[in-house]
Each structure stands twice: as structure tokens, then as C-alpha cells.
Amino acid sequence: MTKLIFFLFLLFSKDKMLMVYLIILYEMSFLLWDFFDSISYLLYMLTLLFFIFMLIILKSFEEFYMNNKLNLYLMMILLMILSFSFWVENFFYFYLMFELSVVPIFLYMMFLGVSKEKISASLYLFFYTFSFSLMFLISLMKYYSVNFSFNYILLKFLNLEMSLIYMILMILIFLVKLPMFFFHVWLPRAHVESPMGGSMVLAGLMLKLGGFGLLKLMENFYWGNFKMGNIIFSIGMWSGILMGLVCLFQIDLKRMVAYSSVSHMSLILMGIFSYSEMGKLGSLMMMLAHGISSTMMFFMLGMIYYRSHSRNILNLSKYAKYIYLFNMWWMIYSIVNLGFPMTLNFFSEILIFSSILNKSMLNLLMMFFIIMVSSIYSIFLMTSLSISLEKSNLITMNMKISESIVLLMNFLLTILMNFLMWLY
């Protein structure tokens, strides 16, 4: 599937420099195979495919992007940074890439943002990210002074046990990027003030760095005595309920999808801190599934925003009703995002919920509330654009071929991933 998408894009691309750039990155995935583990390779390929879809989108919306070249260059820089994040086998280099990844997003929001609030949203992103990065660096230097190495494999071999204070300092930076409840304030602001491409990058890739970092820490350090894990697990559980309730009171559709992302990230957090292989696998699967479904939902919101210049549910419904193909795709990706049976989202939730119940059967009631609330807001999200609340000033709009191609390719990728999971 990956080779097919690459072939189709390179066949119709007119930018030779871009073609060479993508071919080099794709071939490096084979040359550096020995440096990848399964988690790194899956997220790297997701990053590469995501970038191709973004290029198609930029071409489709070229008339709306006044700084289309800037958009492209920022995407290329971000792709390279994220690629190195998954390639490196060294915690210090990973830390550098982790922090550098914020810079293109910051510039993206500052120069391509859609309102005056973009400055405050950019500052929120900058403050939350870099205020906790120093804590991680201090902890990293502490362990370097003990074993004189940042290498993943060596740290895993040494099976180092961290003191409680350094454990907390190391995970805070990833809890902010994930983000965990209490550290999530920057995310809805960033989504709302970012253009369509920025929201897609945040939902599809940037949030996954937080989960990837936590998984790496869990693999390479001894966490047996980390009692704070139960507190983080509990916060994640309450976050799933509270963020679902917040979604029900949103009239800004983009903000609603942003809060639903926080709710999904809380499930990933619970899976990781269930301290079970089943929970970790479920968290990885949800990162991949969420990276596809939520990205496409932000893409479709961008499609209709550039036509209607509104994110209000009451206004958008009257436009979306007359884009029949759009309605079909919106329903499909909403169902996938809901965790419909036999989808990757469904399998990931089953694994995470199983790991949570294995931890304690007392979590059953909380799981019931999480499922109930998430189902309600997902159905509301699914029907919000299909049911027209106003019948005046209706207009007819058609989807572009490039928009349909992106949605179809992602749908085929979703089916392929579901099929592979079913075989697994």
C-alpha cells in the first residue's frame, strides 16, 4: 500500500526536488532498518504517508494558501525532524528532535494562523512545551552521570531504577505533548488558531510523539516502584469522562474534535500505565488509528471552512447538507473514530479496556461511563453536519478530485490496517 501511494504521487508530481526528497526518505527506511524497532518503524511510515497526503492537500487548496511555499518548506522541515525522532537510538538526540519539532508548528501558527488569537495560542504551545523540557534534560543528565550513555539499548540492558523525583521530571514533558488532562490547555487553542494543515499535523503526528516517548521510557527504565503511575492512570480515566462531557457543550466543531483527541489520548495514557504488554499494544494501535481518523476529520472541517468561513455547528450544517459525497465521508470517518467493530480503533479499545480490567475489576464502572460518554459525543459529532438546523440561504458545493483521492487513500489504508490486525 505504501509503495502504491508513493508510485501514484511520484507519477503525477511535477516538483523534481520534492520527488528526490521523498525517494531519499523512503529508501532510508530500508537502509536504517536495523535501527528501527516495530514502534518506530510504524510511526515513521505513518509520518511519511501523512506528508504525501499533506502535499496533495496543499495543491488542492493552493488558492487559499497565500504562503504556499512557506507551508511546504515548514512541512519538509517537520518531516525531517520527526523522521530523526524515530531513527535515533539515543535519548539526548531524541530530546533535541522532540524540542525542535515544536519550532515548525510554532512558525506555522504564527505566519499561517487564521485569527489574531494565533499569537496567544502560539505562546501557550511554546510555554507548555519548553517549561517542562528543562526538567527532562536535568533528569537525563543525572543518569548520564551514572552510566555515561544515552543509548536506548544500553539503558535497557542496565535496567536502571529511577528515583521518584526523576521519574516525575522525565515523564512530564511527554504528558504535556500527549497531552494529559491538566496539561491539555494549549491543544484546543492550537487547533482552533491553526490552519487546516496545522491541525492535521498536531492530531496526526505531534501528539504521537508524547506517546512514543512514554513507550520508550517504559521500555528502557525500570518502573516497578513508580507509585505515581497509578495517579496518572486515574487522571487518564477521569480525563476520558470529563473531556467527553466537554465535547457535548461545544458549538465550535473544530474545538469539539480537539477535545475528543484529548479523550482518545487519555485512553492511550491508561493503556501505557496499565504496565501490561496488552495495554502497550493497544496504545500503539490507537496512536495509529487516531492518527488517521482524526486527521481526516480535521481535513474535512478545513474543506468546509474554506467554503463557508465558519466552524459553528449551526452554520456548517446548512452547507454540509448539500455536499452529499462529503456527508458520506464524514459519516465513514466518524464511525471509524467512534470505534466501530472490526476497525483498528475498535481493536485498540478492546486491548486497552482488557488491560484496564486486568489491573482491577473496580474499573468496570468507570469504563462504562467512558464508553457511554464517548458514544454520545461521537454520535453527536457524526450527525452534526448531516442534520440541517436552518433552511435558508442554502448553497450547493462539490468536492474536488484531489480531496476525494486523499479521503479514499486514507480509507483504503484504514481497511488494510484493519485486515492486517484481523490476521494478527
C-alpha positions as CSV (number, residue, x, y, z in Angstrom):
1,M,0.0,0.0,0.0
2,T,2.8,2.4,0.9
3,K,4.6,1.7,-2.4
4,L,1.4,2.2,-4.4
5,I,0.8,5.6,-2.8
6,F,4.4,6.6,-3.4
7,F,4.2,5.5,-7.1
8,L,1.0,7.4,-7.7
9,F,2.3,10.6,-6.1
10,L,5.6,10.5,-7.9
11,L,3.9,9.7,-11.2
12,F,1.8,12.9,-11.1
13,S,4.2,15.2,-9.2
14,K,5.9,18.0,-11.2
15,D,8.3,19.1,-8.4
16,K,11.5,17.2,-9.1
17,M,13.3,18.4,-5.9
18,L,10.4,17.1,-3.9
19,M,10.4,13.8,-5.7
20,V,14.1,13.3,-4.8
21,Y,13.5,14.3,-1.2
22,L,10.7,11.8,-0.7
23,I,12.6,9.0,-2.5
24,I,15.6,9.5,-0.3
25,L,13.5,9.4,2.9
26,Y,11.7,6.3,1.7
27,E,14.9,4.4,0.8
28,M,16.4,5.4,4.1
29,S,13.6,3.5,5.9
30,F,15.2,0.3,4.4
31,L,18.8,1.4,4.9
32,L,18.2,2.1,8.5
33,W,16.0,-0.9,9.1
34,D,18.4,-2.2,11.8
35,F,17.9,1.0,13.8
36,F,14.1,0.7,13.9
37,D,12.0,-1.3,16.4
38,S,8.4,-2.0,15.5
39,I,7.0,1.1,17.2
40,S,9.5,3.4,15.5
41,Y,9.0,1.9,12.0
42,L,5.2,2.1,12.2
43,L,5.2,5.7,13.3
44,Y,7.9,6.6,10.7
45,M,5.8,5.2,7.9
46,L,2.7,7.0,9.2
47,T,4.7,10.2,9.1
48,L,5.9,9.6,5.5
49,L,2.4,8.8,4.3
50,F,1.0,11.7,6.1
51,F,3.4,14.1,4.4
52,I,2.3,12.8,0.9
53,F,-1.3,13.4,1.8
54,M,-0.4,16.9,3.0
55,L,1.3,17.7,-0.3
56,I,-1.9,16.7,-2.2
57,I,-3.9,18.9,0.1
58,L,-1.6,21.9,-0.3
59,K,-2.0,21.5,-4.1
60,S,-5.8,21.3,-3.7
61,F,-6.1,24.4,-1.6
62,E,-3.3,26.4,-3.3
63,E,-5.7,29.3,-4.0
64,F,-6.4,29.6,-0.2
65,Y,-2.8,29.5,0.9
66,M,-1.1,32.8,0.3
67,N,2.2,31.4,1.6
68,N,2.1,28.1,-0.1
69,K,5.9,27.8,-0.4
70,L,6.3,28.6,3.3
71,N,3.7,25.9,4.1
72,L,5.6,23.4,2.0
73,Y,9.1,24.2,3.5
74,L,7.8,24.0,7.1
75,M,6.2,20.6,6.3
76,M,9.5,19.3,4.8
77,I,11.5,20.5,7.8
78,L,9.0,19.0,10.2
79,L,9.1,15.7,8.3
80,M,12.8,15.5,8.6
81,I,12.8,16.3,12.3
82,L,10.1,13.7,13.0
83,S,12.0,11.1,10.9
84,F,15.1,11.6,13.0
85,S,13.0,11.3,16.2
86,F,12.1,7.8,15.2
87,W,15.5,6.9,13.8
88,V,17.7,7.8,16.7
89,E,18.8,5.3,19.4
90,N,19.9,8.0,21.8
91,F,17.7,9.8,24.4
92,F,19.6,13.0,24.1
93,Y,19.2,13.2,20.3
94,F,15.6,12.2,20.7
95,Y,15.2,15.1,23.2
96,L,16.7,17.5,20.7
97,M,14.4,16.3,17.9
98,F,11.4,16.4,20.3
99,E,12.0,20.1,21.1
100,L,12.9,21.1,17.5
101,S,9.6,19.7,16.3
102,V,7.8,22.5,18.1
103,V,9.5,25.2,16.1
104,P,7.9,24.5,12.7
105,I,4.5,24.2,14.4
106,F,5.1,27.5,16.2
107,L,6.1,29.2,12.9
108,Y,3.1,27.5,11.2
109,M,0.7,29.0,13.7
110,M,2.4,32.5,13.8
111,F,2.6,33.0,10.0
112,L,-0.3,31.0,8.7
113,G,-2.8,31.3,11.6
114,V,-6.4,32.3,10.9
115,S,-7.0,35.0,13.6
116,K,-5.4,37.4,16.0
117,E,-5.6,34.9,18.7
118,K,-2.9,32.9,17.0
119,I,-0.2,34.8,18.9
120,S,-1.6,33.7,22.3
121,A,-2.1,30.2,21.1
122,S,1.5,30.0,19.9
123,L,2.7,31.3,23.2
124,Y,0.7,28.7,25.0
125,L,2.3,26.0,22.9
126,F,5.8,27.4,23.5
127,F,5.3,27.9,27.2
128,Y,3.8,24.4,27.9
129,T,6.4,22.6,25.8
130,F,9.6,24.3,26.8
131,S,8.8,24.9,30.5
132,F,8.9,21.1,31.1
133,S,11.7,20.3,28.7
134,L,14.4,21.6,31.2
135,M,13.1,19.1,33.8
136,F,13.6,16.2,31.4
137,L,17.1,17.5,30.5
138,I,18.1,17.6,34.2
139,S,16.9,14.0,34.7
140,L,18.7,12.9,31.6
141,M,22.0,14.5,32.7
142,K,21.6,12.8,36.1
143,Y,21.5,9.4,34.5
144,Y,24.3,10.2,32.1
145,S,26.5,11.0,35.2
146,V,25.8,7.4,36.4
147,N,26.4,5.3,33.2
148,F,27.9,7.8,30.7
149,S,25.5,6.9,28.0
150,F,22.1,7.9,26.5
151,N,21.8,4.8,24.3
152,Y,18.4,3.0,24.4
153,I,19.9,-0.5,24.2
154,L,22.5,0.1,27.0
155,L,19.9,1.6,29.3
156,K,17.6,-1.3,28.7
157,F,20.4,-3.7,29.4
158,L,21.4,-1.9,32.7
159,N,17.7,-2.0,33.8
160,L,18.2,1.2,35.8
161,E,15.8,2.1,38.6
162,M,14.9,5.7,38.8
163,S,14.2,7.7,42.0
164,L,10.6,9.1,42.3
165,I,11.5,12.7,41.7
166,Y,13.5,11.9,38.5
167,M,10.7,9.7,37.2
168,I,8.2,12.5,37.5
169,L,10.6,15.0,35.9
170,M,11.2,12.7,32.9
171,I,7.6,11.9,32.1
172,L,6.1,15.5,32.4
173,I,7.4,16.5,29.0
174,F,5.6,13.7,27.4
175,L,2.4,14.2,29.4
176,V,2.3,17.7,28.1
177,K,2.8,16.7,24.4
178,L,0.3,13.8,24.7
179,P,-1.5,15.8,26.3
180,M,-2.8,14.6,29.7
181,F,-5.7,16.4,31.5
182,F,-4.4,19.5,33.4
183,F,-1.7,19.9,30.7
184,H,-4.1,20.0,27.7
185,V,-5.0,23.7,27.7
186,W,-2.7,24.5,24.8
187,L,-4.1,21.9,22.4
188,P,-7.7,23.3,21.8
189,R,-6.2,26.7,21.4
190,A,-3.6,25.5,18.9
191,H,-6.2,23.5,16.9
192,V,-8.6,26.4,16.7
193,E,-6.0,29.0,15.7
194,S,-4.1,26.8,13.3
195,P,-5.0,26.5,9.6
196,M,-6.2,23.1,8.3
197,G,-2.6,21.8,7.8
198,G,-1.5,22.7,11.3
199,S,-4.4,20.9,12.9
200,M,-3.7,17.8,10.8
201,V,-0.1,17.8,11.9
202,L,-1.0,18.2,15.5
203,A,-3.6,15.4,15.5
204,G,-1.8,13.1,13.2
205,L,1.9,13.3,14.3
206,M,2.7,15.7,17.1
207,L,0.5,14.1,19.8
208,K,2.0,10.7,18.9
209,L,5.5,11.9,19.9
210,G,4.3,12.1,23.5
211,G,3.0,8.5,23.4
212,F,6.2,7.3,21.7
213,G,8.3,9.0,24.3
214,L,6.4,7.3,27.1
215,L,6.7,3.9,25.5
216,K,10.4,4.4,25.1
217,L,10.8,5.3,28.8
218,M,8.8,2.3,29.8
219,E,11.0,0.0,27.7
220,N,14.3,1.3,28.8
221,F,13.9,2.0,32.5
222,Y,12.8,0.0,35.5
223,W,9.3,1.3,36.6
224,G,8.4,-1.3,39.2
225,N,8.3,1.1,42.1
226,F,6.7,4.0,40.3
227,K,3.7,4.6,42.5
228,M,2.8,7.8,40.7
229,G,1.8,5.6,37.7
230,N,-1.5,4.8,39.5
231,I,-2.2,8.5,39.9
232,I,-1.5,9.2,36.2
233,F,-3.7,6.2,35.4
234,S,-6.6,7.6,37.5
235,I,-6.2,11.1,35.9
236,G,-6.4,9.5,32.5
237,M,-9.5,7.6,33.4
238,W,-11.3,10.8,34.7
239,S,-10.0,12.7,31.7
240,G,-11.8,10.3,29.3
241,I,-15.1,11.1,31.0
242,L,-14.6,14.9,31.5
243,M,-13.3,15.6,28.0
244,G,-16.2,13.6,26.6
245,L,-18.6,15.8,28.6
246,V,-16.8,19.0,27.4
247,C,-17.3,17.8,23.8
248,L,-21.1,17.8,24.3
249,F,-21.1,21.6,25.1
250,Q,-19.1,22.8,22.1
251,I,-20.6,24.6,19.2
252,D,-17.2,25.1,17.5
253,L,-16.8,21.9,15.6
254,K,-13.0,22.2,15.4
255,R,-12.8,22.6,19.2
256,M,-15.0,19.6,19.7
257,V,-12.8,17.4,17.6
258,A,-9.8,18.8,19.5
259,Y,-11.3,17.8,22.9
260,S,-12.2,14.4,21.5
261,S,-8.5,14.0,20.7
262,V,-7.7,14.6,24.4
263,S,-10.2,12.0,25.3
264,H,-8.6,9.5,23.0
265,M,-5.1,10.3,24.3
266,S,-6.4,9.6,27.9
267,L,-7.1,6.0,26.7
268,I,-3.6,5.8,25.4
269,L,-2.3,7.0,28.7
270,M,-4.3,4.4,30.6
271,G,-3.0,1.6,28.3
272,I,0.6,2.6,28.8
273,F,0.3,2.9,32.6
274,S,-1.6,-0.4,32.9
275,Y,2.0,-1.8,32.9
276,S,0.9,-4.7,30.6
277,E,2.0,-5.7,27.1
278,M,-1.6,-5.8,26.1
279,G,-2.1,-2.2,27.2
280,K,1.1,-1.0,25.3
281,L,0.0,-2.8,22.1
282,G,-3.5,-1.2,22.4
283,S,-1.9,2.2,22.9
284,L,0.3,1.8,19.9
285,M,-2.7,0.7,17.8
286,M,-4.8,3.6,19.0
287,M,-2.0,6.1,18.1
288,L,-2.0,4.7,14.5
289,A,-5.8,4.6,14.3
290,H,-6.3,8.1,15.8
291,G,-3.6,9.4,13.5
292,I,-5.7,8.5,10.5
293,S,-9.3,9.1,11.6
294,S,-8.8,12.4,13.5
295,T,-6.5,13.8,10.8
296,M,-9.2,13.2,8.1
297,M,-11.8,14.8,10.3
298,F,-9.7,18.0,10.6
299,F,-9.1,17.8,6.8
300,M,-12.9,17.7,6.1
301,L,-13.5,20.5,8.6
302,G,-10.9,22.5,6.6
303,M,-12.6,21.7,3.4
304,I,-15.9,23.1,4.5
305,Y,-14.3,26.0,6.4
306,Y,-12.7,27.3,3.2
307,R,-16.1,27.3,1.6
308,S,-18.3,28.6,4.4
309,H,-15.7,30.5,6.5
310,S,-17.3,29.2,9.7
311,R,-16.7,26.5,12.3
312,N,-20.1,26.9,14.1
313,I,-22.2,23.8,14.0
314,L,-25.4,25.7,13.4
315,N,-23.9,27.4,10.3
316,L,-21.9,24.4,9.0
317,S,-24.9,22.1,8.9
318,K,-26.7,24.0,6.2
319,Y,-23.6,23.8,3.9
320,A,-22.7,20.2,4.6
321,K,-26.2,19.0,3.8
322,Y,-25.7,19.8,0.1
323,I,-22.3,18.2,-0.2
324,Y,-23.6,14.6,-0.5
325,L,-20.2,13.0,-1.1
326,F,-18.8,15.0,1.9
327,N,-21.6,13.7,4.1
328,M,-20.7,10.1,3.1
329,W,-17.1,10.5,4.0
330,W,-17.9,12.4,7.2
331,M,-20.1,9.6,8.4
332,I,-17.5,7.0,7.5
333,Y,-14.7,8.6,9.4
334,S,-16.9,9.5,12.3
335,I,-17.9,5.8,12.6
336,V,-14.2,4.8,12.4
337,N,-13.4,7.4,15.1
338,L,-16.2,6.0,17.3
339,G,-14.5,2.6,17.3
340,F,-17.0,0.7,15.2
341,P,-16.5,-3.1,15.4
342,M,-13.7,-4.6,13.1
343,T,-11.9,-1.3,12.8
344,L,-8.4,-0.6,14.2
345,N,-9.9,1.8,16.7
346,F,-12.2,-1.0,18.0
347,F,-9.3,-3.5,18.4
348,S,-7.2,-0.9,20.2
349,E,-10.0,0.0,22.6
350,I,-10.7,-3.7,23.3
351,L,-7.0,-4.3,24.2
352,I,-6.8,-1.1,26.4
353,F,-10.1,-1.9,28.2
354,S,-8.9,-5.5,28.8
355,S,-5.6,-4.3,30.3
356,I,-7.5,-1.9,32.5
357,L,-9.9,-4.5,33.8
358,N,-6.9,-6.9,34.4
359,K,-5.5,-4.2,36.6
360,S,-8.7,-4.1,38.7
361,M,-12.3,-5.1,38.2
362,L,-13.3,-1.9,40.1
363,N,-12.5,0.0,36.9
364,L,-15.5,-1.6,35.2
365,L,-17.9,1.2,36.3
366,M,-15.6,3.9,35.0
367,M,-15.1,2.1,31.7
368,F,-18.9,2.0,31.3
369,F,-19.1,5.8,31.8
370,I,-16.2,6.4,29.3
371,I,-17.9,4.2,26.7
372,M,-21.3,5.9,27.2
373,V,-20.0,9.5,27.1
374,S,-17.7,8.8,24.1
375,S,-20.5,7.2,22.2
376,I,-22.9,10.1,22.9
377,Y,-20.4,12.8,21.7
378,S,-19.3,10.7,18.7
379,I,-22.9,10.2,17.5
380,F,-23.5,14.0,18.0
381,L,-20.3,14.7,16.0
382,M,-21.4,12.2,13.3
383,T,-24.9,13.8,12.9
384,S,-23.9,17.4,13.5
385,L,-23.2,18.2,9.8
386,S,-25.9,16.0,8.4
387,I,-28.9,17.5,10.0
388,S,-29.7,21.0,8.8
389,L,-31.0,23.3,11.5
390,E,-31.6,26.2,9.1
391,K,-33.2,26.0,5.6
392,S,-32.4,29.5,4.3
393,N,-29.6,30.6,2.1
394,L,-28.6,27.0,1.2
395,I,-25.9,26.6,-1.5
396,T,-24.5,23.7,-3.4
397,M,-20.8,22.8,-3.4
398,N,-18.8,20.0,-5.0
399,M,-15.7,18.2,-3.7
400,K,-12.5,18.4,-5.7
401,I,-10.9,15.3,-7.2
402,S,-7.8,15.7,-5.0
403,E,-9.9,15.9,-1.9
404,S,-11.7,12.6,-2.8
405,I,-8.3,11.0,-3.5
406,V,-6.9,11.9,-0.1
407,L,-10.1,10.6,1.7
408,L,-10.1,7.4,-0.5
409,M,-6.4,6.7,0.1
410,N,-6.8,7.0,3.8
411,F,-9.9,4.8,3.8
412,L,-8.0,2.1,1.9
413,L,-5.1,2.4,4.3
414,T,-7.6,2.0,7.2
415,I,-9.1,-1.1,5.6
416,L,-5.6,-2.5,5.1
417,M,-4.6,-1.9,8.7
418,N,-7.8,-3.5,9.9
419,F,-7.2,-6.5,7.7
420,L,-3.7,-7.0,9.0
421,M,-4.9,-6.6,12.6
422,W,-7.6,-9.3,11.9
423,L,-4.9,-11.6,10.6
424,Y,-2.7,-10.9,13.6
